[in-house]
């Protein structure tokens, strides 16, 4: 019997496995994909602090970026830039593989091509039923299980933990660029009526184009690609797209008898941007600490493991609430109102003030939101805009 079985070999799963193996536990990671470095619908943008803390080889790093250019629906531009690099853009498949390799060096066993079809929690342990892809099923025993499967896992619902209350769909493609060397972020109903779109340079002449949307992401994605070709920013709109769901709200409960849930499966995602790597790694560390205590005391009850949820909610609860409030506020803005806000931010130097604030971080967005709302010029304008909270944005048809 293993001490810990982790379902899912993404960043959060490999991180919790690594941490627990380093403490001397026997850990196995079970993954349904045949390769850990399989393609992922993720842009791979993380903060410099996050990347440096992992101490990974720089081979997984596409590039560093010092800022980004934000473009309003009418083409108004705000450039956010600092002299020093602010983020690392990682090769997500290689990033996943590097985290797994680090865990394997600590003794973690990885079992690929092994979908988990059922999890049964008993008094003395957990039984995972694995699909052996043509050879029936196989049982795997552990003292405790960590669910790190990503969004919309059937295992989470089957264990009675519910599901995320809100989500969006991401669509992304790798493209050939035409002289673009800076991250660009696009706002407006033509790009995405709920979120935003992006063009993120990775390697010389290559970039990732993508967007998030509640409905019809492929329609908006095709429109975005055509526009970027027309503007001379990318070479072709004939590309292969990947897709993925992103939760905007966490599960109501991320623990149970002999189990915890981490990462996207738990809804530990930034509602402002849909980014989940940092939150997932943070919560993986929190989970590892509480599982260590529970394993040592042999008390893997739901009551004892509920401390994991209390701690991660204490760390992230305010961020998630303010971020989700800001997300819903943005969704009620028309293109004209977004343009107005761009004008106010630029004319009042709000962007420059934010860049000069030393305590603002790429990983923590609530301070940015609160400072924007506290700015007198912007607050006055927001009141004048009179955002219609009942208005729903249109969804285009193909």
KEMIPA-8370 format. One record per residue (C-alpha): residue number from 1; residue in one letter; x, y, z. Coordinates in nm, 3 decimals. Each point is the difference from the previous one (the first is absolute). Layout:
<site NUM, A, <X, Y, Z>> ...
END
This chain:
<site 1, X, <0.000, 0.000, 0.000>> <site 2, X, <0.125, 0.346, -0.092>> <site 3, X, <-0.015, 0.282, 0.252>> <site 4, X, <-0.136, 0.244, -0.259>> <site 5, X, <-0.157, -0.041, -0.343>> <site 6, X, <-0.017, 0.316, -0.211>> <site 7, X, <-0.242, 0.002, -0.293>> <site 8, X, <0.132, 0.240, -0.266>> <site 9, X, <0.355, 0.085, -0.109>> <site 10, X, <-0.044, 0.374, -0.054>> <site 11, X, <0.193, 0.263, 0.198>> <site 12, X, <-0.212, -0.029, 0.317>> <site 13, X, <0.006, -0.380, -0.003>> <site 14, X, <0.375, -0.025, -0.053>> <site 15, X, <0.066, 0.269, 0.259>> <site 16, X, <-0.193, -0.170, 0.280>> <site 17, X, <0.157, -0.334, -0.096>> <site 18, X, <0.350, 0.151, 0.008>> <site 19, X, <-0.055, 0.163, 0.338>> <site 20, X, <-0.136, -0.315, 0.163>> <site 21, X, <0.266, -0.228, -0.150>> <site 22, X, <0.267, 0.236, 0.133>> <site 23, X, <-0.150, -0.059, 0.346>> <site 24, X, <0.050, -0.374, -0.039>> <site 25, X, <-0.342, -0.120, -0.114>> <site 26, X, <-0.060, -0.256, -0.271>> <site 27, X, <-0.187, 0.186, -0.274>> <site 28, X, <-0.147, -0.100, -0.336>> <site 29, X, <-0.136, 0.237, -0.266>> <site 30, X, <-0.265, -0.144, -0.233>> <site 31, X, <-0.055, 0.180, -0.332>> <site 32, X, <-0.244, -0.078, -0.282>> <site 33, X, <0.222, 0.151, -0.272>> <site 34, X, <0.263, -0.213, -0.169>> <site 35, X, <0.263, 0.274, 0.030>> <site 36, X, <0.057, 0.254, 0.276>> <site 37, X, <0.117, 0.257, -0.255>> <site 38, X, <-0.319, -0.023, -0.207>> <site 39, X, <-0.135, 0.331, -0.139>> <site 40, X, <-0.189, 0.221, 0.247>> <site 41, X, <-0.243, 0.285, -0.066>> <site 42, X, <0.189, 0.246, 0.218>> <site 43, X, <0.213, 0.303, -0.083>> <site 44, X, <0.251, -0.081, 0.274>> <site 45, X, <0.045, 0.350, 0.144>> <site 46, X, <0.121, -0.001, 0.361>> <site 47, X, <0.171, 0.259, 0.214>> <site 48, X, <0.377, 0.021, 0.029>> <site 49, X, <-0.029, -0.081, 0.372>> <site 50, X, <-0.202, -0.312, -0.073>> <site 51, X, <0.241, -0.128, -0.263>> <site 52, X, <0.309, 0.071, 0.211>> <site 53, X, <-0.150, -0.174, 0.305>> <site 54, X, <-0.029, -0.327, -0.192>> <site 55, X, <0.372, -0.008, -0.088>> <site 56, X, <-0.067, -0.165, -0.336>> <site 57, X, <0.237, -0.016, -0.294>> <site 58, X, <-0.037, 0.303, -0.226>> <site 59, X, <-0.054, -0.231, -0.298>> <site 60, X, <-0.373, 0.011, 0.081>> <site 61, X, <-0.001, 0.378, -0.040>> <site 62, X, <-0.106, 0.152, -0.330>> <site 63, X, <0.079, 0.356, 0.103>> <site 64, X, <-0.047, 0.269, 0.263>> <site 65, X, <-0.220, 0.306, -0.043>> <site 66, X, <0.018, 0.340, 0.165>> <site 67, X, <-0.352, 0.109, -0.086>> <site 68, X, <-0.293, -0.012, -0.237>> <site 69, X, <-0.200, 0.221, -0.233>> <site 70, X, <-0.374, 0.021, 0.073>> <site 71, X, <-0.226, 0.085, -0.294>> <site 72, X, <-0.355, 0.132, 0.038>> <site 73, X, <-0.287, -0.084, -0.237>> <site 74, X, <0.070, 0.310, -0.213>> <site 75, X, <0.377, -0.056, 0.001>> <site 76, X, <0.103, 0.232, 0.286>> <site 77, X, <0.321, -0.126, 0.155>> <site 78, X, <0.139, -0.009, 0.354>> <site 79, X, <0.351, -0.137, 0.043>> <site 80, X, <0.082, -0.147, 0.341>> <site 81, X, <0.376, -0.039, 0.028>> <site 82, X, <0.273, -0.012, 0.264>> <site 83, X, <0.377, -0.009, -0.064>> <site 84, X, <0.043, -0.343, 0.159>> <site 85, X, <-0.171, -0.322, -0.119>> <site 86, X, <-0.341, -0.050, 0.159>> <site 87, X, <-0.103, -0.342, -0.127>> <site 88, X, <0.140, -0.322, -0.141>> <site 89, X, <-0.169, -0.161, -0.298>> <site 90, X, <0.061, -0.373, 0.030>> <site 91, X, <-0.042, -0.286, -0.244>> <site 92, X, <-0.292, -0.165, 0.179>> <site 93, X, <0.060, -0.358, -0.119>> <site 94, X, <0.369, 0.029, 0.092>> <site 95, X, <-0.095, 0.170, 0.327>> <site 96, X, <-0.228, -0.291, 0.093>> <site 97, X, <0.273, -0.248, -0.088>> <site 98, X, <0.260, 0.187, 0.207>> <site 99, X, <-0.220, 0.000, 0.309>> <site 100, X, <-0.069, -0.370, -0.046>> <site 101, X, <0.370, -0.075, -0.047>> <site 102, X, <0.081, 0.186, 0.320>> <site 103, X, <-0.261, -0.208, 0.185>> <site 104, X, <0.135, -0.323, -0.150>> <site 105, X, <0.347, 0.083, 0.128>> <site 106, X, <-0.156, 0.004, 0.346>> <site 107, X, <-0.136, -0.349, -0.057>> <site 108, X, <-0.352, 0.074, -0.127>> <site 109, X, <-0.137, -0.270, -0.230>> <site 110, X, <-0.189, 0.116, -0.312>> <site 111, X, <-0.255, -0.222, -0.170>> <site 112, X, <-0.105, 0.139, -0.338>> <site 113, X, <-0.282, -0.106, -0.230>> <site 114, X, <-0.197, -0.104, 0.308>> <site 115, X, <-0.335, 0.181, 0.029>> <site 116, X, <-0.160, -0.026, 0.342>> <site 117, X, <-0.359, -0.115, -0.048>> <site 118, X, <-0.100, -0.028, 0.365>> <site 119, X, <0.118, 0.096, 0.347>> <site 120, X, <-0.129, -0.187, 0.304>> <site 121, X, <0.078, 0.132, 0.345>> <site 122, X, <0.003, -0.255, 0.281>> <site 123, X, <0.079, -0.003, 0.370>> <site 124, X, <0.358, -0.117, -0.051>> <site 125, X, <0.089, 0.158, -0.334>> <site 126, X, <-0.095, 0.110, -0.348>> <site 127, X, <-0.042, -0.229, -0.301>> <site 128, X, <0.054, 0.145, -0.348>> <site 129, X, <-0.137, -0.196, -0.294>> <site 130, X, <0.217, 0.052, -0.309>> <site 131, X, <-0.093, -0.064, -0.362>> <site 132, X, <0.288, -0.200, -0.148>> <site 133, X, <-0.100, 0.095, -0.356>> <site 134, X, <-0.118, -0.332, -0.134>> <site 135, X, <0.104, -0.236, 0.279>> <site 136, X, <-0.283, 0.060, 0.241>> <site 137, X, <0.047, 0.190, 0.323>> <site 138, X, <0.262, 0.005, 0.271>> <site 139, X, <-0.030, 0.104, 0.363>> <site 140, X, <0.246, 0.226, 0.178>> <site 141, X, <-0.001, 0.050, 0.378>> <site 142, X, <0.110, 0.307, 0.196>> <site 143, X, <-0.053, 0.153, 0.341>> <site 144, X, <-0.118, 0.329, -0.151>> <site 145, X, <-0.077, 0.138, -0.346>> <site 146, X, <0.065, 0.344, -0.149>> <site 147, X, <-0.225, 0.099, -0.291>> <site 148, X, <0.195, 0.228, -0.237>> <site 149, X, <-0.171, -0.087, -0.325>> <site 150, X, <-0.077, 0.345, -0.130>> <site 151, X, <-0.339, 0.155, -0.068>> <site 152, X, <-0.327, -0.195, -0.038>> <site 153, X, <0.130, -0.328, 0.139>> <site 154, X, <-0.273, -0.263, 0.037>> <site 155, X, <0.187, -0.132, 0.303>> <site 156, X, <-0.067, 0.319, 0.195>> <site 157, X, <-0.373, -0.019, -0.062>> <site 158, X, <-0.005, -0.374, 0.068>> <site 159, X, <0.154, 0.060, 0.342>> <site 160, X, <-0.280, 0.238, 0.092>> <site 161, X, <0.207, 0.318, -0.012>> <site 162, X, <-0.221, 0.176, -0.256>> <site 163, X, <0.136, 0.213, -0.282>> <site 164, X, <0.119, 0.353, -0.069>> <site 165, X, <-0.288, 0.246, -0.020>> <site 166, X, <0.133, 0.197, -0.298>> <site 167, X, <0.247, -0.065, -0.279>> <site 168, X, <0.127, 0.111, -0.341>> <site 169, X, <0.153, -0.183, -0.297>> <site 170, X, <0.345, 0.079, -0.131>> <site 171, X, <0.108, -0.030, -0.362>> <site 172, X, <0.364, 0.033, -0.104>> <site 173, X, <0.231, -0.061, -0.297>> <site 174, X, <0.370, 0.029, -0.076>> <site 175, X, <0.063, 0.237, -0.292>> <site 176, X, <0.279, 0.147, -0.208>> <site 177, X, <0.045, 0.366, 0.087>> <site 178, X, <0.102, 0.292, -0.218>> <site 179, X, <0.229, 0.216, 0.211>> <site 180, X, <-0.202, 0.000, 0.323>> <site 181, X, <0.229, -0.002, 0.305>> <site 182, X, <-0.229, 0.123, 0.279>> <site 183, X, <-0.299, -0.156, 0.175>> <site 184, X, <-0.328, 0.148, -0.124>> <site 185, X, <-0.337, -0.029, 0.175>> <site 186, X, <-0.323, 0.083, -0.185>> <site 187, X, <-0.330, 0.109, 0.153>> <site 188, X, <-0.345, 0.035, -0.152>> <site 189, X, <-0.306, -0.192, -0.111>> <site 190, X, <0.151, -0.081, -0.339>> <site 191, X, <0.289, -0.181, 0.167>> <site 192, X, <-0.179, -0.153, 0.299>> <site 193, X, <-0.321, 0.133, 0.154>> <site 194, X, <0.087, -0.129, 0.346>> <site 195, X, <0.377, -0.002, 0.033>> <site 196, X, <0.288, 0.100, -0.226>> <site 197, X, <0.230, -0.133, -0.269>> <site 198, X, <0.378, -0.011, -0.024>> <site 199, X, <0.304, -0.024, -0.224>> <site 200, X, <0.301, -0.124, 0.196>> <site 201, X, <0.339, -0.030, -0.175>> <site 202, X, <0.190, -0.312, 0.105>> <site 203, X, <0.291, -0.092, -0.225>> <site 204, X, <0.137, 0.219, -0.283>> <site 205, X, <-0.269, 0.012, -0.267>> <site 206, X, <-0.248, -0.199, 0.211>> <site 207, X, <-0.281, 0.096, 0.236>> <site 208, X, <-0.314, -0.125, 0.173>> <site 209, X, <-0.335, 0.153, -0.094>> <site 210, X, <-0.299, -0.069, 0.219>> <site 211, X, <-0.307, 0.121, 0.182>> <site 212, X, <-0.249, -0.093, 0.268>> <site 213, X, <-0.375, 0.005, -0.049>> <site 214, X, <-0.311, -0.144, 0.163>> <site 215, X, <-0.152, -0.097, -0.334>> <site 216, X, <0.115, -0.061, -0.357>> <site 217, X, <0.377, 0.035, 0.056>> <site 218, X, <0.079, -0.141, -0.345>> <site 219, X, <-0.206, 0.269, -0.173>> <site 220, X, <0.184, 0.277, 0.181>> <site 221, X, <0.332, -0.176, -0.049>> <site 222, X, <-0.045, -0.022, -0.377>> <site 223, X, <-0.095, 0.367, -0.009>> <site 224, X, <0.307, 0.091, 0.207>> <site 225, X, <0.234, -0.194, -0.227>> <site 226, X, <-0.138, 0.164, -0.314>> <site 227, X, <0.041, 0.342, 0.158>> <site 228, X, <0.361, -0.067, 0.099>> <site 229, X, <0.080, -0.120, -0.352>> <site 230, X, <-0.159, 0.316, -0.141>> <site 231, X, <0.207, 0.216, 0.236>> <site 232, X, <0.317, -0.179, -0.109>> <site 233, X, <0.074, -0.139, 0.345>> <site 234, X, <-0.023, -0.370, -0.084>> <site 235, X, <0.069, -0.189, -0.322>> <site 236, X, <-0.309, -0.220, -0.027>> <site 237, X, <-0.334, -0.076, 0.160>> <site 238, X, <0.020, -0.367, -0.104>> <site 239, X, <0.109, -0.144, 0.333>> <site 240, X, <-0.095, -0.281, 0.235>> <site 241, X, <-0.182, 0.112, 0.313>> <site 242, X, <0.001, -0.152, 0.348>> <site 243, X, <-0.273, 0.047, 0.258>> <site 244, X, <-0.047, -0.023, 0.374>> <site 245, X, <-0.247, 0.092, 0.272>> <site 246, X, <0.094, 0.242, 0.277>> <site 247, X, <-0.201, 0.032, 0.324>> <site 248, X, <-0.061, 0.351, 0.133>> <site 249, X, <-0.125, -0.105, 0.342>> <site 250, X, <0.140, -0.262, 0.238>> <site 251, X, <-0.173, -0.313, 0.122>> <site 252, X, <-0.203, 0.044, 0.316>> <site 253, X, <0.197, -0.290, 0.152>> <site 254, X, <0.351, -0.111, -0.095>> <site 255, X, <0.047, -0.278, 0.256>> <site 256, X, <-0.164, -0.317, 0.122>> <site 257, X, <0.080, -0.327, 0.173>> <site 258, X, <0.354, -0.089, -0.110>> <site 259, X, <-0.001, 0.250, -0.286>> <site 260, X, <0.079, 0.357, -0.102>> <site 261, X, <-0.041, 0.185, -0.330>> <site 262, X, <0.259, 0.245, -0.135>> <site 263, X, <0.053, 0.228, -0.300>> <site 264, X, <-0.252, 0.049, -0.279>> <site 265, X, <-0.203, -0.297, 0.124>> <site 266, X, <-0.062, 0.202, 0.317>> <site 267, X, <-0.067, 0.323, -0.190>> <site 268, X, <0.315, 0.165, 0.136>> <site 269, X, <0.022, 0.242, -0.293>> <site 270, X, <0.041, 0.378, -0.038>> <site 271, X, <-0.346, 0.122, -0.109>> <site 272, X, <0.153, 0.312, -0.154>> <site 273, X, <0.225, -0.178, -0.251>> <site 274, X, <-0.084, -0.370, 0.018>> <site 275, X, <0.358, -0.077, 0.105>> <site 276, X, <0.038, -0.299, 0.229>> <site 277, X, <0.364, -0.107, 0.021>> <site 278, X, <0.101, 0.216, 0.295>> <site 279, X, <-0.314, -0.063, 0.206>> <site 280, X, <0.024, -0.372, -0.076>> <site 281, X, <0.362, -0.020, 0.115>> <site 282, X, <-0.076, 0.204, 0.311>> <site 283, X, <-0.293, -0.222, 0.096>> <site 284, X, <0.204, -0.313, -0.078>> <site 285, X, <0.253, 0.114, 0.261>> <site 286, X, <-0.278, 0.066, 0.250>> <site 287, X, <-0.150, -0.342, -0.072>> <site 288, X, <0.338, -0.171, 0.044>> <site 289, X, <0.051, 0.163, 0.339>> <site 290, X, <-0.340, -0.110, 0.130>> <site 291, X, <0.028, -0.348, -0.149>> <site 292, X, <0.337, -0.041, 0.169>> <site 293, X, <-0.154, 0.076, 0.340>> <site 294, X, <-0.299, -0.225, -0.070>> <site 295, X, <0.215, -0.291, -0.120>> <site 296, X, <0.230, 0.029, 0.300>> <site 297, X, <-0.292, -0.012, 0.243>> <site 298, X, <-0.186, -0.254, -0.215>> <site 299, X, <-0.303, 0.226, 0.018>> <site 300, X, <-0.125, 0.035, -0.357>> <site 301, X, <-0.356, 0.086, 0.092>> <site 302, X, <-0.195, 0.269, -0.183>> <site 303, X, <-0.006, 0.206, 0.317>> <site 304, X, <0.378, -0.002, 0.026>> <site 305, X, <0.058, 0.063, -0.371>> <site 306, X, <-0.246, 0.292, 0.004>> <site 307, X, <0.289, 0.202, 0.142>> <site 308, X, <0.148, -0.004, -0.351>> <site 309, X, <-0.302, 0.184, -0.136>> <site 310, X, <-0.003, 0.248, 0.286>> <site 311, X, <0.362, 0.092, -0.066>> <site 312, X, <-0.020, 0.034, -0.378>> <site 313, X, <-0.319, 0.204, 0.028>> <site 314, X, <0.170, 0.221, 0.257>> <site 315, X, <0.284, 0.059, -0.248>> <site 316, X, <-0.211, 0.037, -0.315>> <site 317, X, <-0.357, 0.071, 0.109>> <site 318, X, <0.020, 0.378, -0.027>> <site 319, X, <0.183, -0.021, -0.333>> <site 320, X, <-0.265, -0.229, -0.143>> <site 321, X, <-0.293, 0.210, 0.121>> <site 322, X, <0.138, 0.334, -0.121>> <site 323, X, <0.122, -0.155, -0.324>> <site 324, X, <-0.338, -0.153, -0.075>> <site 325, X, <-0.177, 0.327, 0.082>> <site 326, X, <0.233, 0.181, -0.242>> <site 327, X, <-0.064, -0.267, -0.263>> <site 328, X, <-0.378, 0.041, 0.022>> <site 329, X, <0.036, 0.377, -0.008>> <site 330, X, <0.207, -0.016, -0.317>> <site 331, X, <-0.253, -0.227, -0.169>> <site 332, X, <-0.263, 0.273, 0.029>> <site 333, X, <0.208, 0.259, -0.187>> <site 334, X, <-0.076, 0.091, -0.360>> <site 335, X, <0.280, 0.066, -0.249>> <site 336, X, <-0.064, 0.375, 0.033>> <site 337, X, <0.031, -0.020, 0.377>> <site 338, X, <0.325, -0.197, -0.023>> <site 339, X, <0.137, 0.273, -0.230>> <site 340, X, <-0.107, 0.264, 0.251>> <site 341, X, <0.188, -0.179, 0.276>> <site 342, X, <0.313, -0.021, -0.218>> <site 343, X, <-0.021, 0.378, -0.052>> <site 344, X, <-0.041, 0.067, 0.372>> <site 345, X, <0.289, -0.227, 0.098>> <site 346, X, <0.237, 0.160, -0.251>> <site 347, X, <-0.103, 0.363, 0.046>> <site 348, X, <0.025, -0.021, 0.380>> <site 349, X, <0.327, -0.192, 0.008>> <site 350, X, <-0.161, -0.291, 0.184>> <site 351, X, <0.207, -0.254, -0.192>> <site 352, X, <0.324, 0.176, 0.093>> <site 353, X, <-0.102, 0.019, 0.366>> <site 354, X, <-0.068, -0.373, 0.007>> <site 355, X, <0.335, -0.081, -0.158>> <site 356, X, <0.181, 0.207, 0.265>> <site 357, X, <-0.170, -0.183, 0.288>> <site 358, X, <0.254, -0.246, 0.142>> <site 359, X, <-0.257, -0.215, 0.179>> <site 360, X, <-0.196, -0.096, -0.311>> <site 361, X, <0.061, -0.352, -0.127>> <site 362, X, <-0.077, -0.206, -0.307>> <site 363, X, <-0.120, -0.278, 0.231>> <site 364, X, <-0.232, 0.205, 0.221>> <site 365, X, <-0.267, 0.202, -0.181>> <site 366, X, <-0.227, 0.124, 0.278>> <site 367, X, <0.225, 0.298, 0.078>> <site 368, X, <-0.009, 0.110, -0.364>> <site 369, X, <-0.381, -0.024, -0.006>> <site 370, X, <-0.039, 0.189, 0.328>> <site 371, X, <0.243, 0.273, -0.103>> <site 372, X, <-0.183, 0.048, -0.327>> <site 373, X, <-0.333, 0.024, 0.180>> <site 374, X, <0.149, 0.244, 0.253>> <site 375, X, <0.131, 0.235, -0.268>> <site 376, X, <-0.222, 0.309, 0.013>> <site 377, X, <-0.004, 0.066, -0.373>> <site 378, X, <-0.080, -0.359, -0.091>> <site 379, X, <-0.253, -0.042, 0.280>> <site 380, X, <-0.182, 0.316, -0.109>> <site 381, X, <-0.005, -0.118, -0.359>> <site 382, X, <-0.125, -0.345, 0.096>> <site 383, X, <-0.291, 0.160, 0.184>> <site 384, X, <-0.076, 0.213, -0.305>> <site 385, X, <0.014, -0.300, -0.232>> <site 386, X, <-0.292, -0.159, 0.191>> <site 387, X, <0.083, -0.359, -0.082>> <site 388, X, <-0.322, -0.192, -0.080>> <site 389, X, <0.043, -0.308, 0.223>> <site 390, X, <-0.287, -0.181, -0.167>> <site 391, X, <0.136, 0.034, -0.353>> <site 392, X, <0.129, -0.312, -0.169>> <site 393, X, <0.257, 0.024, -0.277>> <site 394, X, <-0.082, -0.140, -0.339>> <site 395, X, <0.153, -0.323, -0.128>> <site 396, X, <0.075, -0.003, -0.370>> <site 397, X, <-0.100, -0.275, -0.237>> <site 398, X, <0.230, -0.153, -0.254>> 
END
